[in-house]
Amino acid sequence: MIQFKHVNFSYHSPDEKPEELILKDINISIKKGECVLFTGASGCGKSTLLQLINGIIPEFTHGTVEGEILLQDQRADTLSIAERSVFVGSVFQNPKSQFFHLNTSDEICFGAANHRVPIEKIKDRFNETVALFSIEDLMNRNILQLSGGEKQQIACASVTMSQPSIYLLDEPSSNLDPKSIKKLKNILLELRKLGNTILIAEHRLYYALEVCDRVIYMQQGRIVFDQEKEEFMNQCDQKTHGLRSFYANSIDKLCKSYYEKVERKIEDSICINELLVTYPNKVAVDITDLKLPKHKVVAIVGGNGAGKSSFVRALVGIDKTNHFILNGKKAKKKDCMKQSYMVMQDVNCQLYSESVLDELVDLTEETDEEIAKAKEILTKLHLIDYVESHPLALSGGQKQRLAIACALFLDKKILVFDEPTSGLDYKNMLNVSLILKDLKEKVDCLIVITHDIELIEQCADYILEIHQGRVKRQLIKNKEEI
């Protein structure tokens, strides 16, 4: 189905010279019906490889390709994106970038309609796909009002509607809660049974290892391991190679081991009262009385669509609320925005400048002192080598770290991180956890919205679980664990 023969690739615009090789002497042969997992550190070349298959490179993202790529025994360079889309379906790391419609039902049908599938078949496929993904409650909704995980489910469903023979999934679990990840795993198993070829680029390994046949581990643009799943798990040391856990964990298991219910009074706290967020025909958040401890890492958990993002967006002044009380005073939007900063789930929404360094220094006066401070932060987050690069040319994980760097650069009382490690490998997840632990003493309140159990285990002092817009439980780390 897919062959790479001595493929090299470097990014550059049409009027520039090629940059450093991103892919180096890639040789792969993937058979029909195989499921292959690609993993490795952020920036190792996983996404680039997938984009060479679906045609985004070099048709939209420019660069130089050397070697030969074959798709179903056809030379890839003779196939346009439109021709490839008939048999190649892609789910991108940022699902919003592949949407064409605002209505979820229209979006799911779009690909099949674009391929001129008869209307009766589209109706049948639509019903089958919605049932397969169990997303009946997401139909005929405004995509912009969905959570990140819900958007990811719509993206997966829309690709499935077109029934490609090759599926490319770039970090498909990055915004999903554990329940949705389990659903994704079962869907991938069903697609495998139907004889489809599946390529998954992923950091979150535990579910993908239950689906795949082979694992290809990449490092700095090269293939280091190309092994059967069992051989890979036996020979590859997870932490040595900077990989996420091979085995699943859950918030309930973690809490039983390290956390206890909040029963004592929190003395030093941020007090939030009467916070109400409503959407048309829906109450998204309804919290009457909440105290969050100061100088702690507070992890907010809950399923996709539980109200986590709506809660923090109101807290930092991004979204309107009916009203709420913050530390005994009526909260005004402009005051919330002055004292808080949020690293968004979709970091592309907050990257504006022409270079990585400018992304920080443009936030304030460009003095020598501020530039030195910016470079110190970029060094800490392993981005100093990219100071002149355009932010949108970075990998997903690198963009996440750049957004975190912007948060560190500003002195705010409340810092919120929305899924800061969703696209990060193990090493960079540890780096983020260390930064969060270091930051908590420097701000009044540090909040992390996350599904990442490994991140919670590493750094969370306090857990707030939200369900259907309300506080379900509050847990604090056992004294002996602090």
Buried (B, 14 or more C-beta within 10 A) or exposed (E): BBBBEEBBBBBBEEEEEEBEBBBBBBEBEBEEBBBBBBBBBBBBBBBBBBBBBBBBBBBEEEBBBEBEBBBBEEEBEEBEEEEBBEBBBBBBBBBBEBBEBEBBBBBBBBBBBEBEBEEEEBEEBBEEBBEBBEBEEBBEBEBEBBBBBBBBBBBBBBBBBBBBBBBBBBBBBBBBBBEBBBBBBBBBEEBBEEEBBBBBBBBBBBBBBBBBBBBBBBBBBBBBBBBEBEEBBEEBEBEEBBBBBEEBBEBEEBBEEBBBEBEEEBEEBBBBBBBBBBEEEEBBBBBEEBBBBBBBBBBBBBBBBBBBBBBBBBBBBBBEBEEBBBEEEEBEBEEBBEBBBBBBBBBBEBBEBEBBBBBBBBBEEEEEEBBEBBBEBBEBBBBBEBBEBBBEBBBBBBBBBBBBBBBBBEEBBBBBBBBBBBBBBBBBBBBBBEBBBEBBEEBBBBBBBBBBBBBBBBBBBBBBBBBBBBBEBBBBBEEEEE
